[in-house]
Amino acid sequence: MLSLPPIRRFFRSCSSIATAVASTFHQSNQKEPPALVKLKSERDPEKLFNLFKSNATNHLLIENRFAFQDTVSRLAGAHRFDFIEELLEHQKTLPQGRREGFIVRIIMLYGKAGMTKQALGTFYDMDSYGCKRTVKSFNAALKVLTLKPDLRTVQDFILDVPSKYGVVMDAVSFNIAIKSLCEMGFLDKASLAMKEMEKCGLRPDVVTYTTLMSAFYKQDRYVVGNGLWNRMVLEGCRPNLTTFNVRIQFLVNRGRAWDANSLLLLMPRLQMEPDGVTYNMVIKGFFVAGFPEMAERVYTAMHGRGYKPNVKIYQTMIHYLCKAGKFDLGYTMCKDCMRKKWYPNLDTVGVLVDGLVKKGQLDQAKLIVGLVRERVPPYSSKQLLSLESVL
């Protein structure tokens, strides 16, 4: 007959093992949070710096762009540029410092922190830490220069650096330069840069045309802007959403609401969906041109295409409906808007409430004021008193 004690010992042993495993599992779940979580929650600049530095070789941290950007951004916000420089310079000495893509990130991080000297120094010193320099790092350095544009500095960089380091500028390089020249107001120089681009055997792309068109339209040099639009079409360069919005904005500014609407209708035929900016501009264009019914039709058509209005479209509609004396529709839209926790300009709401009161629709006016009171964060007591005085 078999004895029971060995069996009891076996089960007792299994129980002990299970308890140990459970205890180990529990302890593993109680481990401190990973570095990325700790970085995100740390608010003290010095602790943030030390935490990042102690994880300088952590693969998960190194490959996480957000972790770098967030850390540098917060240190810059605290004006601890010394910490930023120490962290990024240390990163360049590690194995990842031999990858151009990683160095491009360092250059851009320095640039976003406003540390232009260090960004350019990183580009110029790439050879010293065994990193190959190509047009990608050149473009990053050029981009940094354009964050605080200076004509002489940008021109010297473009003229001297490519030949010195054997870099061949690409379409991205020229587009960065063209945008910078436009932002500085040197539109003719920007046009010459596009011609130089073509001399180098590069075709201007949709970014090139859109950047130049937008700049010329903003300076009311619409003849050149129109020429760029026509040339882009003739060259077979397909406009994108931004291009259409630039063109539509120009047409609306010139009072050509019908032409703007024609472009809006053309977009779906080119398999391109208008966005909230597009609809808002066309709606506003019809209101300003004196065609409120057409503005309402565009708004209705937008719904028919499945596009839901955003707060800017609500604001435009309510403002101009009240201006046109259409307080009933303005009331309906304002009510819908605020029930979604979107609040139009308080001056517009004031005009609506005043209009409703004058029409004898006091209950509707009170409902609107009640919704205004629910705003979080609340309006000031002075603003609310001004609105309530109408009732």
Secondary structure, DSSP 8 states (H G I E B T S, - for coil): ---SHHHHHHHHHHHHHHHHHHHHHHHHHTS---HHHHHHH---HHHHHHHHHHTTT-HHHHT-HHHHHHHHHHHHHTT-HHHHHHHHHHHHHSGGGG-HHHHHHHHHHHHHTT-HHHHHHHHHTGGGGT----HHHHHHHHHHHHHS--HHHHHHHHHHHHHHHT----HHHHHHHHHHHHHHT-HHHHHHHHHHHHHTT----HHHHHHHHHHHHHTT-HHHHHHHHHHHHHTT----HHHHHHHHHHHHHTT-HHHHHHHHHHHHHTT----HHHHHHHHHHHHHTT-HHHHHHHHHHHHHTT----HHHHHHHHHHHHHTT-HHHHHHHHHHHHHTT----HHHHHHHHHHHHHTT-HHHHHHHHHHHHT-SS---HHHHHHHHTT-
